[in-house]
Amino acid sequence: MEWLLFELQGTLELDGDVASKLLGHYAWRNDGHVSLIIGHQLLDGKLVDMERPLIVVETNRDSLAQPSKSATSLVVKGVIRRKVVFKSRPKPIVASS
């Protein structure tokens, strides 16, 4: 399984817990670009290699190691080697009537 990073320019404003929210819908195009729809906006991006990879880790706290101390371990979940970069401003999606 490959992990990807989505790099957006600007700010996303979401209410409440973002872990349970859907960011948007994306589609890979034949020319190597990526389209991302967030709400009523369309973003165009492209897949690029990262200069330095990132590691995705999960922190686990083990309170059973010693009663007075808790041990922390890091579990590597994945490595991100490529990212999708969205440099241009979003285009509004307007429904025709």
N, C-alpha and C positions, 0 to 999 in steps of 0.2 A: 504494500500500500504506500502511495506517495502522499506526503503532506505538502500543501501549498500555502503560501502567505498571500493574502489579498491586501495590497497597499493602496489606500484611498487618500486623496488629497481633500482636506476639509474636516468637517465635524459631523458625526451622526448623532442625532438626538433621539434617544429611546426612553420610554417611560418604564419604570419598574425593573424587574430582573431581566437582564439581557441574555442570560443563559437559556431561557425558554423561548426566546423570540426568533423568528425567521428573519434573516437579514434581507434576503431578496432571492431572485431567481437568476441563474447564470446559464449561458450557453456558449459552447466552443464553436467557433466558425471555422470554415475550411481554410481560410487564409492565415490561421494561427492566432487570430485575435479572440478576445473574450468579450461578450456582452453581458452586462449586469443590470437588472431592473430592480430598483429600490423604490417602492411606492409608485409614483407617477414620473419617475426619472430614469433615463437610460444612460449608462456609462459604458464607454468603449475602452478596453485595455488590451495589453499584450503580455505574453509569458516571456520572462527573462530569467537567466541564471543569476543567482546571488553571488556576490563577491566572496562572502564567507557564509558557510551554512549555519543555521540555528538549530539548537537541540530543544525539543519539547520534553519537559520533565514533569513528573507528578511527585508531589511531596507526600510521604507516608510517615506518620508519627507512631512510634512503637512505645506505648506506656508500660508494657510488660517487661522491658529490658531491665530496669531497676526501679524499685518503688519511689525513690527520691528524684530520679532523673528520667527524662523521656528522650529516646533516641530518634533522630530524624534520618530517613533515607530518601534518596532521590532515585526514581525509576525512570529510565529513558523510554519515552513513548514513541518518539519519531525524530527524524532529521528533516529539516526543510532546506532543500537545495535550490528551489526555483520559486519565483513569486510572480503574481499577476499585478501589473502596475497600471493604474488608472490615472493618467496625467491630465486629460482634458476635462473641461467642466461638464457636468451632467446636462443632457438634452431633455427637455420636457416632453412627456408623451401626452399628446392631445387627442382625445377621441373625436372623430368626425361625426357630425350630426346630419 
